[in-house]
Amino acid sequence: MLQNCHLMKSWMEDLDKIVLSFKENADRIHEDFRLFLTSMPADYFPVSVLQNSVKLTTEPPRGMKANLKRTWANLNQDFINDCTKPEIWRKLLFSFSFFHANI
C-alpha cells in the first residue's frame, strides 16, 4: 500500500511506468499481488494508472455532528458494553471519536 501518492508529484512518472510494466510482465507477477494507492485528487496523477485501476472514493462527512454520527453508526451496542469498566470505556470512546472528528 502506497499512501498519500499526491504528495510525491516528482514520482508520478515513475509510478506510471511501474504500473504499465505490470501488464507487460503479467506472467511473472503472483496472482495474489495487489497494489493499493491512496491519494487526494490531483491533476498530475497519471491517467493511465487511473484507467487501469479499480477506484474507490470516499468523502468525509461535513461537520462535526455528521462525522460523529458516521463513527458511531459503525459501532454496535455489544462493542460498547463489552468491557469490564463500561462507564470509563464509553467516555474514552467518545473522546477518541470527538478527537478524530475534529482532526
Biopython code that builds the backbone (N, CA, C, O; Angstrom):
import numpy as np
from Bio.PDB.StructureBuilder import StructureBuilder

atoms = [
    (1, "MET", "N", (0.844, -1.175, 0.000)),
    (1, "MET", "CA", (0.000, 0.000, 0.000)),
    (1, "MET", "C", (0.890, 1.239, 0.000)),
    (1, "MET", "O", (1.773, 1.394, 0.843)),
    (2, "LEU", "N", (0.637, 2.098, -0.949)),
    (2, "LEU", "CA", (1.339, 3.373, -1.020)),
    (2, "LEU", "C", (0.331, 4.462, -0.682)),
    (2, "LEU", "O", (-0.634, 4.680, -1.414)),
    (3, "GLN", "N", (0.561, 5.133, 0.419)),
    (3, "GLN", "CA", (-0.379, 6.145, 0.881)),
    (3, "GLN", "C", (0.078, 7.543, 0.476)),
    (3, "GLN", "O", (1.269, 7.815, 0.327)),
    (4, "ASN", "N", (-0.908, 8.415, 0.304)),
    (4, "ASN", "CA", (-0.668, 9.825, 0.008)),
    (4, "ASN", "C", (0.221, 10.033, -1.216)),
    (4, "ASN", "O", (1.171, 10.816, -1.177)),
    (5, "CYS", "N", (-0.091, 9.339, -2.284)),
    (5, "CYS", "CA", (0.700, 9.443, -3.513)),
    (5, "CYS", "C", (0.696, 10.864, -4.080)),
    (5, "CYS", "O", (1.629, 11.247, -4.786)),
    (6, "HIS", "N", (-0.322, 11.633, -3.786)),
    (6, "HIS", "CA", (-0.397, 13.006, -4.293)),
    (6, "HIS", "C", (0.739, 13.884, -3.768)),
    (6, "HIS", "O", (1.021, 14.939, -4.337)),
    (7, "LEU", "N", (1.390, 13.454, -2.686)),
    (7, "LEU", "CA", (2.479, 14.241, -2.119)),
    (7, "LEU", "C", (3.804, 14.043, -2.857)),
    (7, "LEU", "O", (4.763, 14.775, -2.617)),
    (8, "MET", "N", (3.857, 13.067, -3.741)),
    (8, "MET", "CA", (5.089, 12.772, -4.481)),
    (8, "MET", "C", (4.916, 13.092, -5.965)),
    (8, "MET", "O", (4.997, 12.205, -6.814)),
    (9, "LYS", "N", (4.683, 14.341, -6.261)),
    (9, "LYS", "CA", (4.464, 14.776, -7.642)),
    (9, "LYS", "C", (5.627, 14.366, -8.546)),
    (9, "LYS", "O", (5.407, 13.954, -9.685)),
    (10, "SER", "N", (6.841, 14.473, -8.058)),
    (10, "SER", "CA", (8.013, 14.142, -8.870)),
    (10, "SER", "C", (8.120, 12.642, -9.167)),
    (10, "SER", "O", (8.853, 12.244, -10.072)),
    (11, "TRP", "N", (7.406, 11.821, -8.423)),
    (11, "TRP", "CA", (7.485, 10.369, -8.581)),
    (11, "TRP", "C", (6.365, 9.819, -9.466)),
    (11, "TRP", "O", (6.362, 8.626, -9.770)),
    (12, "MET", "N", (5.430, 10.643, -9.880)),
    (12, "MET", "CA", (4.266, 10.186, -10.640)),
    (12, "MET", "C", (4.649, 9.539, -11.962)),
    (12, "MET", "O", (4.017, 8.566, -12.373)),
    (13, "GLU", "N", (5.661, 10.053, -12.632)),
    (13, "GLU", "CA", (6.091, 9.454, -13.899)),
    (13, "GLU", "C", (6.636, 8.047, -13.678)),
    (13, "GLU", "O", (6.365, 7.144, -14.469)),
    (14, "ASP", "N", (7.402, 7.858, -12.604)),
    (14, "ASP", "CA", (7.918, 6.525, -12.272)),
    (14, "ASP", "C", (6.783, 5.575, -11.916)),
    (14, "ASP", "O", (6.795, 4.410, -12.314)),
    (15, "LEU", "N", (5.806, 6.068, -11.169)),
    (15, "LEU", "CA", (4.649, 5.239, -10.826)),
    (15, "LEU", "C", (3.930, 4.781, -12.091)),
    (15, "LEU", "O", (3.534, 3.621, -12.200)),
    (16, "ASP", "N", (3.768, 5.679, -13.025)),
    (16, "ASP", "CA", (3.121, 5.351, -14.289)),
    (16, "ASP", "C", (3.865, 4.227, -15.001)),
    (16, "ASP", "O", (3.239, 3.285, -15.487)),
    (17, "LYS", "N", (5.185, 4.310, -15.068)),
    (17, "LYS", "CA", (5.994, 3.272, -15.720)),
    (17, "LYS", "C", (5.872, 1.936, -14.989)),
    (17, "LYS", "O", (5.786, 0.883, -15.621)),
    (18, "ILE", "N", (5.865, 1.981, -13.675)),
    (18, "ILE", "CA", (5.764, 0.752, -12.879)),
    (18, "ILE", "C", (4.430, 0.055, -13.133)),
    (18, "ILE", "O", (4.385, -1.155, -13.353)),
    (19, "VAL", "N", (3.354, 0.822, -13.101)),
    (19, "VAL", "CA", (2.028, 0.226, -13.299)),
    (19, "VAL", "C", (1.878, -0.308, -14.722)),
    (19, "VAL", "O", (1.277, -1.363, -14.925)),
    (20, "LEU", "N", (2.414, 0.405, -15.703)),
    (20, "LEU", "CA", (2.355, -0.082, -17.088)),
    (20, "LEU", "C", (3.178, -1.352, -17.263)),
    (20, "LEU", "O", (2.834, -2.198, -18.088)),
    (21, "SER", "N", (4.255, -1.499, -16.503)),
    (21, "SER", "CA", (5.068, -2.720, -16.605)),
    (21, "SER", "C", (4.337, -3.941, -16.057)),
    (21, "SER", "O", (4.695, -5.071, -16.390)),
    (22, "PHE", "N", (3.330, -3.736, -15.232)),
    (22, "PHE", "CA", (2.556, -4.868, -14.707)),
    (22, "PHE", "C", (1.892, -5.636, -15.849)),
    (22, "PHE", "O", (1.851, -6.866, -15.829)),
    (23, "LYS", "N", (1.377, -4.920, -16.835)),
    (23, "LYS", "CA", (0.730, -5.580, -17.973)),
    (23, "LYS", "C", (1.738, -6.376, -18.794)),
    (23, "LYS", "O", (1.451, -7.490, -19.232)),
    (24, "GLU", "N", (2.912, -5.802, -18.999)),
    (24, "GLU", "CA", (3.945, -6.468, -19.800)),
    (24, "GLU", "C", (4.490, -7.708, -19.104)),
    (24, "GLU", "O", (4.878, -8.670, -19.767)),
    (25, "ASN", "N", (4.522, -7.693, -17.786)),
    (25, "ASN", "CA", (5.087, -8.801, -17.010)),
    (25, "ASN", "C", (4.020, -9.574, -16.249)),
    (25, "ASN", "O", (4.289, -10.115, -15.177)),
    (26, "ALA", "N", (2.832, -9.626, -16.789)),
    (26, "ALA", "CA", (1.712, -10.264, -16.086)),
    (26, "ALA", "C", (1.986, -11.729, -15.764)),
    (26, "ALA", "O", (1.507, -12.230, -14.747)),
    (27, "ASP", "N", (2.743, -12.422, -16.605)),
    (27, "ASP", "CA", (3.015, -13.835, -16.364)),
    (27, "ASP", "C", (3.994, -14.062, -15.213)),
    (27, "ASP", "O", (4.066, -15.167, -14.674)),
    (28, "ARG", "N", (4.753, -13.019, -14.827)),
    (28, "ARG", "CA", (5.732, -13.154, -13.738)),
    (28, "ARG", "C", (5.227, -12.590, -12.413)),
    (28, "ARG", "O", (5.921, -12.690, -11.401)),
    (29, "ILE", "N", (4.051, -12.009, -12.401)),
    (29, "ILE", "CA", (3.504, -11.416, -11.176)),
    (29, "ILE", "C", (2.591, -12.428, -10.505)),
    (29, "ILE", "O", (1.762, -13.058, -11.162)),
    (30, "HIS", "N", (2.744, -12.582, -9.204)),
    (30, "HIS", "CA", (1.944, -13.540, -8.442)),
    (30, "HIS", "C", (0.464, -13.188, -8.543)),
    (30, "HIS", "O", (0.097, -12.013, -8.517)),
    (31, "GLU", "N", (-0.372, -14.192, -8.658)),
    (31, "GLU", "CA", (-1.809, -13.965, -8.862)),
    (31, "GLU", "C", (-2.490, -13.284, -7.677)),
    (31, "GLU", "O", (-3.561, -12.701, -7.846)),
    (32, "ASP", "N", (-1.904, -13.341, -6.492)),
    (32, "ASP", "CA", (-2.482, -12.694, -5.312)),
    (32, "ASP", "C", (-1.942, -11.279, -5.081)),
    (32, "ASP", "O", (-2.314, -10.627, -4.106)),
    (33, "PHE", "N", (-1.076, -10.807, -5.966)),
    (33, "PHE", "CA", (-0.499, -9.472, -5.806)),
    (33, "PHE", "C", (-1.562, -8.404, -6.031)),
    (33, "PHE", "O", (-2.328, -8.464, -6.993)),
    (34, "ARG", "N", (-1.598, -7.424, -5.127)),
    (34, "ARG", "CA", (-2.481, -6.267, -5.256)),
    (34, "ARG", "C", (-1.678, -5.036, -4.870)),
    (34, "ARG", "O", (-0.876, -5.079, -3.937)),
    (35, "LEU", "N", (-1.890, -3.949, -5.580)),
    (35, "LEU", "CA", (-1.252, -2.678, -5.256)),
    (35, "LEU", "C", (-2.359, -1.710, -4.880)),
    (35, "LEU", "O", (-3.261, -1.446, -5.674)),
    (36, "PHE", "N", (-2.285, -1.185, -3.668)),
    (36, "PHE", "CA", (-3.255, -0.206, -3.190)),
    (36, "PHE", "C", (-2.573, 1.153, -3.129)),
    (36, "PHE", "O", (-1.477, 1.287, -2.585)),
    (37, "LEU", "N", (-3.230, 2.150, -3.688)),
    (37, "LEU", "CA", (-2.724, 3.517, -3.673)),
    (37, "LEU", "C", (-3.769, 4.415, -3.042)),
    (37, "LEU", "O", (-4.963, 4.255, -3.294)),
    (38, "THR", "N", (-3.330, 5.353, -2.229)),
    (38, "THR", "CA", (-4.253, 6.365, -1.715)),
    (38, "THR", "C", (-3.758, 7.724, -2.184)),
    (38, "THR", "O", (-2.555, 7.974, -2.261)),
    (39, "SER", "N", (-4.709, 8.596, -2.496)),
    (39, "SER", "CA", (-4.344, 9.913, -2.998)),
    (39, "SER", "C", (-5.514, 10.862, -2.868)),
    (39, "SER", "O", (-6.676, 10.463, -2.942)),
    (40, "MET", "N", (-5.189, 12.103, -2.677)),
    (40, "MET", "CA", (-6.181, 13.166, -2.805)),
    (40, "MET", "C", (-6.302, 13.449, -4.300)),
    (40, "MET", "O", (-5.395, 13.101, -5.056)),
    (41, "PRO", "N", (-7.386, 14.065, -4.747)),
    (41, "PRO", "CA", (-7.480, 14.418, -6.169)),
    (41, "PRO", "C", (-6.317, 15.327, -6.577)),
    (41, "PRO", "O", (-6.024, 16.320, -5.911)),
    (42, "ALA", "N", (-5.664, 14.967, -7.680)),
    (42, "ALA", "CA", (-4.537, 15.750, -8.179)),
    (42, "ALA", "C", (-4.533, 15.684, -9.699)),
    (42, "ALA", "O", (-4.660, 14.606, -10.280)),
    (43, "ASP", "N", (-4.386, 16.835, -10.340)),
    (43, "ASP", "CA", (-4.410, 16.859, -11.797)),
    (43, "ASP", "C", (-3.172, 16.222, -12.415)),
    (43, "ASP", "O", (-3.193, 15.884, -13.599)),
    (44, "TYR", "N", (-2.113, 16.049, -11.665)),
    (44, "TYR", "CA", (-0.881, 15.448, -12.180)),
    (44, "TYR", "C", (-0.822, 13.928, -11.954)),
    (44, "TYR", "O", (0.164, 13.290, -12.323)),
    (45, "PHE", "N", (-1.858, 13.351, -11.356)),
    (45, "PHE", "CA", (-1.878, 11.900, -11.146)),
    (45, "PHE", "C", (-2.002, 11.231, -12.517)),
    (45, "PHE", "O", (-2.850, 11.643, -13.309)),
    (46, "PRO", "N", (-1.186, 10.208, -12.829)),
    (46, "PRO", "CA", (-1.181, 9.609, -14.166)),
    (46, "PRO", "C", (-2.548, 9.027, -14.555)),
    (46, "PRO", "O", (-3.128, 8.220, -13.828)),
    (47, "VAL", "N", (-3.031, 9.450, -15.695)),
    (47, "VAL", "CA", (-4.334, 8.997, -16.174)),
    (47, "VAL", "C", (-4.317, 7.495, -16.449)),
    (47, "VAL", "O", (-5.311, 6.812, -16.202)),
    (48, "SER", "N", (-3.207, 6.978, -16.955)),
    (48, "SER", "CA", (-3.129, 5.544, -17.266)),
    (48, "SER", "C", (-3.258, 4.686, -16.005)),
    (48, "SER", "O", (-3.809, 3.587, -16.055)),
    (49, "VAL", "N", (-2.757, 5.180, -14.891)),
    (49, "VAL", "CA", (-2.905, 4.446, -13.624)),
    (49, "VAL", "C", (-4.378, 4.401, -13.244)),
    (49, "VAL", "O", (-4.880, 3.363, -12.814)),
    (50, "LEU", "N", (-5.063, 5.511, -13.398)),
    (50, "LEU", "CA", (-6.494, 5.560, -13.080)),
    (50, "LEU", "C", (-7.300, 4.678, -14.020)),
    (50, "LEU", "O", (-8.238, 4.007, -13.588)),
    (51, "GLN", "N", (-6.946, 4.671, -15.300)),
    (51, "GLN", "CA", (-7.688, 3.889, -16.275)),
    (51, "GLN", "C", (-7.525, 2.392, -16.055)),
    (51, "GLN", "O", (-8.422, 1.618, -16.389)),
    (52, "ASN", "N", (-6.400, 1.974, -15.502)),
    (52, "ASN", "CA", (-6.129, 0.550, -15.291)),
    (52, "ASN", "C", (-6.395, 0.117, -13.858)),
    (52, "ASN", "O", (-5.860, -0.894, -13.404)),
    (53, "SER", "N", (-7.214, 0.871, -13.150)),
    (53, "SER", "CA", (-7.427, 0.600, -11.731)),
    (53, "SER", "C", (-8.906, 0.448, -11.406)),
    (53, "SER", "O", (-9.785, 0.906, -12.135)),
    (54, "VAL", "N", (-9.135, -0.205, -10.298)),
    (54, "VAL", "CA", (-10.458, -0.196, -9.684)),
    (54, "VAL", "C", (-10.406, 0.936, -8.674)),
    (54, "VAL", "O", (-9.524, 0.968, -7.815)),
    (55, "LYS", "N", (-11.341, 1.859, -8.773)),
    (55, "LYS", "CA", (-11.288, 3.054, -7.933)),
    (55, "LYS", "C", (-12.382, 3.018, -6.867)),
    (55, "LYS", "O", (-13.502, 2.565, -7.103)),
    (56, "LEU", "N", (-12.022, 3.503, -5.715)),
    (56, "LEU", "CA", (-12.954, 3.637, -4.607)),
    (56, "LEU", "C", (-12.782, 5.037, -4.060)),
    (56, "LEU", "O", (-11.667, 5.451, -3.743)),
    (57, "THR", "N", (-13.871, 5.763, -3.947)),
    (57, "THR", "CA", (-13.778, 7.126, -3.425)),
    (57, "THR", "C", (-14.627, 7.256, -2.177)),
    (57, "THR", "O", (-15.706, 6.671, -2.077)),
    (58, "THR", "N", (-14.133, 8.018, -1.243)),
    (58, "THR", "CA", (-14.900, 8.330, -0.042)),
    (58, "THR", "C", (-14.775, 9.820, 0.226)),
    (58, "THR", "O", (-13.744, 10.435, -0.049)),
    (59, "GLU", "N", (-15.812, 10.371, 0.753)),
    (59, "GLU", "CA", (-15.780, 11.766, 1.149)),
    (59, "GLU", "C", (-16.109, 11.845, 2.618)),
    (59, "GLU", "O", (-17.069, 11.227, 3.079)),
    (60, "PRO", "N", (-15.321, 12.600, 3.358)),
    (60, "PRO", "CA", (-15.614, 12.724, 4.785)),
    (60, "PRO", "C", (-16.916, 13.485, 4.990)),
    (60, "PRO", "O", (-17.255, 14.361, 4.195)),
    (61, "PRO", "N", (-17.641, 13.161, 6.040)),
    (61, "PRO", "CA", (-18.869, 13.895, 6.324)),
    (61, "PRO", "C", (-18.564, 15.362, 6.608)),
    (61, "PRO", "O", (-17.499, 15.699, 7.125)),
    (62, "ARG", "N", (-19.509, 16.224, 6.264)),
    (62, "ARG", "CA", (-19.311, 17.660, 6.508)),
    (62, "ARG", "C", (-19.843, 18.005, 7.890)),
    (62, "ARG", "O", (-21.019, 17.793, 8.188)),
    (63, "GLY", "N", (-18.984, 18.525, 8.709)),
    (63, "GLY", "CA", (-19.386, 18.979, 10.028)),
    (63, "GLY", "C", (-19.084, 17.974, 11.117)),
    (63, "GLY", "O", (-18.960, 16.773, 10.877)),
    (64, "MET", "N", (-18.972, 18.498, 12.308)),
    (64, "MET", "CA", (-18.649, 17.681, 13.476)),
    (64, "MET", "C", (-19.747, 16.668, 13.780)),
    (64, "MET", "O", (-19.459, 15.498, 14.032)),
    (65, "LYS", "N", (-20.998, 17.107, 13.757)),
    (65, "LYS", "CA", (-22.114, 16.229, 14.098)),
    (65, "LYS", "C", (-22.205, 15.060, 13.107)),
    (65, "LYS", "O", (-22.379, 13.913, 13.519)),
    (66, "ALA", "N", (-22.091, 15.341, 11.825)),
    (66, "ALA", "CA", (-22.167, 14.288, 10.809)),
    (66, "ALA", "C", (-21.011, 13.307, 10.952)),
    (66, "ALA", "O", (-21.188, 12.102, 10.773)),
    (67, "ASN", "N", (-19.830, 13.820, 11.273)),
    (67, "ASN", "CA", (-18.664, 12.962, 11.445)),
    (67, "ASN", "C", (-18.838, 12.036, 12.644)),
    (67, "ASN", "O", (-18.531, 10.847, 12.561)),
    (68, "LEU", "N", (-19.331, 12.576, 13.761)),
    (68, "LEU", "CA", (-19.569, 11.739, 14.947)),
    (68, "LEU", "C", (-20.640, 10.697, 14.679)),
    (68, "LEU", "O", (-20.511, 9.547, 15.099)),
    (69, "LYS", "N", (-21.708, 11.096, 13.976)),
    (69, "LYS", "CA", (-22.767, 10.130, 13.647)),
    (69, "LYS", "C", (-22.233, 8.992, 12.801)),
    (69, "LYS", "O", (-22.592, 7.833, 13.011)),
    (70, "ARG", "N", (-21.370, 9.319, 11.840)),
    (70, "ARG", "CA", (-20.795, 8.283, 10.976)),
    (70, "ARG", "C", (-19.952, 7.305, 11.788)),
    (70, "ARG", "O", (-20.035, 6.092, 11.592)),
    (71, "THR", "N", (-19.142, 7.838, 12.699)),
    (71, "THR", "CA", (-18.302, 6.983, 13.534)),
    (71, "THR", "C", (-19.154, 6.070, 14.414)),
    (71, "THR", "O", (-18.902, 4.868, 14.498)),
    (72, "TRP", "N", (-20.150, 6.638, 15.058)),
    (72, "TRP", "CA", (-20.973, 5.857, 15.980)),
    (72, "TRP", "C", (-21.916, 4.895, 15.255)),
    (72, "TRP", "O", (-22.361, 3.911, 15.845)),
    (73, "ALA", "N", (-22.223, 5.162, 13.999)),
    (73, "ALA", "CA", (-23.071, 4.246, 13.228)),
    (73, "ALA", "C", (-22.361, 2.925, 12.968)),
    (73, "ALA", "O", (-23.010, 1.897, 12.773)),
    (74, "ASN", "N", (-21.030, 2.946, 12.964)),
    (74, "ASN", "CA", (-20.252, 1.728, 12.717)),
    (74, "ASN", "C", (-20.042, 0.891, 13.973)),
    (74, "ASN", "O", (-19.480, -0.202, 13.898)),
    (75, "LEU", "N", (-20.480, 1.380, 15.114)),
    (75, "LEU", "CA", (-20.317, 0.658, 16.375)),
    (75, "LEU", "C", (-21.651, 0.038, 16.780)),
    (75, "LEU", "O", (-22.709, 0.629, 16.568)),
    (76, "ASN", "N", (-21.591, -1.151, 17.361)),
    (76, "ASN", "CA", (-22.820, -1.738, 17.886)),
    (76, "ASN", "C", (-22.787, -1.710, 19.419)),
    (76, "ASN", "O", (-21.738, -1.511, 20.030)),
    (77, "GLN", "N", (-23.935, -1.910, 20.007)),
    (77, "GLN", "CA", (-24.062, -1.797, 21.466)),
    (77, "GLN", "C", (-23.221, -2.836, 22.194)),
    (77, "GLN", "O", (-22.698, -2.558, 23.273)),
    (78, "ASP", "N", (-23.081, -4.032, 21.622)),
    (78, "ASP", "CA", (-22.251, -5.065, 22.254)),
    (78, "ASP", "C", (-20.790, -4.622, 22.351)),
    (78, "ASP", "O", (-20.126, -4.872, 23.357)),
    (79, "PHE", "N", (-20.300, -3.970, 21.309)),
    (79, "PHE", "CA", (-18.922, -3.472, 21.323)),
    (79, "PHE", "C", (-18.737, -2.432, 22.417)),
    (79, "PHE", "O", (-17.715, -2.414, 23.104)),
    (80, "ILE", "N", (-19.725, -1.574, 22.572)),
    (80, "ILE", "CA", (-19.637, -0.506, 23.563)),
    (80, "ILE", "C", (-19.728, -1.065, 24.981)),
    (80, "ILE", "O", (-19.018, -0.600, 25.873)),
    (81, "ASN", "N", (-20.596, -2.060, 25.200)),
    (81, "ASN", "CA", (-20.816, -2.601, 26.545)),
    (81, "ASN", "C", (-19.868, -3.731, 26.923)),
    (81, "ASN", "O", (-19.791, -4.098, 28.096)),
    (82, "ASP", "N", (-19.147, -4.289, 25.961)),
    (82, "ASP", "CA", (-18.281, -5.438, 26.225)),
    (82, "ASP", "C", (-16.957, -4.972, 26.826)),
    (82, "ASP", "O", (-15.919, -4.967, 26.164)),
    (83, "CYS", "N", (-17.023, -4.584, 28.089)),
    (83, "CYS", "CA", (-15.852, -4.063, 28.779)),
    (83, "CYS", "C", (-16.046, -4.263, 30.277)),
    (83, "CYS", "O", (-17.175, -4.286, 30.767)),
    (84, "THR", "N", (-14.943, -4.407, 30.997)),
    (84, "THR", "CA", (-15.053, -4.577, 32.447)),
    (84, "THR", "C", (-15.364, -3.256, 33.143)),
    (84, "THR", "O", (-15.872, -3.250, 34.264)),
    (85, "LYS", "N", (-15.062, -2.139, 32.483)),
    (85, "LYS", "CA", (-15.357, -0.810, 33.031)),
    (85, "LYS", "C", (-16.107, 0.005, 31.969)),
    (85, "LYS", "O", (-15.533, 0.913, 31.368)),
    (86, "PRO", "N", (-17.382, -0.314, 31.737)),
    (86, "PRO", "CA", (-18.110, 0.317, 30.625)),
    (86, "PRO", "C", (-18.248, 1.832, 30.747)),
    (86, "PRO", "O", (-18.252, 2.524, 29.729)),
    (87, "GLU", "N", (-18.360, 2.362, 31.950)),
    (87, "GLU", "CA", (-18.512, 3.810, 32.111)),
    (87, "GLU", "C", (-17.271, 4.552, 31.602)),
    (87, "GLU", "O", (-17.380, 5.529, 30.861)),
    (88, "ILE", "N", (-16.117, 4.084, 32.002)),
    (88, "ILE", "CA", (-14.851, 4.700, 31.563)),
    (88, "ILE", "C", (-14.653, 4.476, 30.062)),
    (88, "ILE", "O", (-14.220, 5.379, 29.346)),
    (89, "TRP", "N", (-14.973, 3.265, 29.592)),
    (89, "TRP", "CA", (-14.805, 2.932, 28.177)),
    (89, "TRP", "C", (-15.657, 3.846, 27.286)),
    (89, "TRP", "O", (-15.176, 4.321, 26.257)),
    (90, "ARG", "N", (-16.908, 4.095, 27.667)),
    (90, "ARG", "CA", (-17.780, 4.965, 26.862)),
    (90, "ARG", "C", (-17.226, 6.386, 26.781)),
    (90, "ARG", "O", (-17.267, 7.013, 25.723)),
    (91, "LYS", "N", (-16.709, 6.890, 27.905)),
    (91, "LYS", "CA", (-16.123, 8.237, 27.899)),
    (91, "LYS", "C", (-14.877, 8.292, 27.017)),
    (91, "LYS", "O", (-14.685, 9.240, 26.256)),
    (92, "LEU", "N", (-14.047, 7.282, 27.126)),
    (92, "LEU", "CA", (-12.836, 7.219, 26.322)),
    (92, "LEU", "C", (-13.175, 7.086, 24.834)),
    (92, "LEU", "O", (-12.564, 7.744, 23.992)),
    (93, "LEU", "N", (-14.139, 6.246, 24.523)),
    (93, "LEU", "CA", (-14.565, 6.047, 23.139)),
    (93, "LEU", "C", (-15.119, 7.344, 22.548)),
    (93, "LEU", "O", (-14.812, 7.690, 21.408)),
    (94, "PHE", "N", (-15.929, 8.052, 23.317)),
    (94, "PHE", "CA", (-16.458, 9.323, 22.830)),
    (94, "PHE", "C", (-15.328, 10.334, 22.633)),
    (94, "PHE", "O", (-15.324, 11.078, 21.652)),
    (95, "SER", "N", (-14.382, 10.362, 23.553)),
    (95, "SER", "CA", (-13.258, 11.300, 23.439)),
    (95, "SER", "C", (-12.450, 11.038, 22.177)),
    (95, "SER", "O", (-12.105, 11.973, 21.455)),
    (96, "PHE", "N", (-12.147, 9.770, 21.906)),
    (96, "PHE", "CA", (-11.412, 9.429, 20.689)),
    (96, "PHE", "C", (-12.221, 9.776, 19.442)),
    (96, "PHE", "O", (-11.672, 10.278, 18.461)),
    (97, "SER", "N", (-13.520, 9.511, 19.481)),
    (97, "SER", "CA", (-14.377, 9.832, 18.336)),
    (97, "SER", "C", (-14.413, 11.333, 18.096)),
    (97, "SER", "O", (-14.340, 11.788, 16.954)),
    (98, "PHE", "N", (-14.525, 12.090, 19.157)),
    (98, "PHE", "CA", (-14.563, 13.545, 19.055)),
    (98, "PHE", "C", (-13.235, 14.080, 18.508)),
    (98, "PHE", "O", (-13.218, 14.964, 17.651)),
    (99, "PHE", "N", (-12.118, 13.532, 19.015)),
    (99, "PHE", "CA", (-10.802, 13.939, 18.540)),
    (99, "PHE", "C", (-10.650, 13.626, 17.047)),
    (99, "PHE", "O", (-10.170, 14.459, 16.278)),
    (100, "HIS", "N", (-11.062, 12.424, 16.645)),
    (100, "HIS", "CA", (-10.965, 12.015, 15.242)),
    (100, "HIS", "C", (-11.814, 12.939, 14.363)),
    (100, "HIS", "O", (-11.371, 13.347, 13.290)),
    (101, "ALA", "N", (-13.017, 13.268, 14.805)),
    (101, "ALA", "CA", (-13.890, 14.137, 14.021)),
    (101, "ALA", "C", (-13.300, 15.542, 13.908)),
    (101, "ALA", "O", (-13.447, 16.206, 12.883)),
    (102, "ASN", "N", (-12.638, 15.981, 14.964)),
    (102, "ASN", "CA", (-12.053, 17.319, 14.970)),
    (102, "ASN", "C", (-10.831, 17.392, 14.057)),
    (102, "ASN", "O", (-10.625, 18.398, 13.378)),
    (103, "ILE", "N", (-10.043, 16.363, 14.038)),
    (103, "ILE", "CA", (-8.852, 16.330, 13.185)),
    (103, "ILE", "C", (-9.273, 16.243, 11.741)),
    (103, "ILE", "O", (-8.423, 16.204, 10.851)),
]
sb = StructureBuilder()
sb.init_structure("model")
sb.init_model(0)
sb.init_chain("A")
sb.init_seg("    ")
for serial, (resi, resn, name, xyz) in enumerate(atoms, 1):
    if name == "N":
        sb.init_residue(resn, " ", resi, " ")
    sb.init_atom(name, np.array(xyz, "f"), 0.0, 1.0, " ", f" {name:<3s}", serial, name[0])
structure = sb.get_structure()
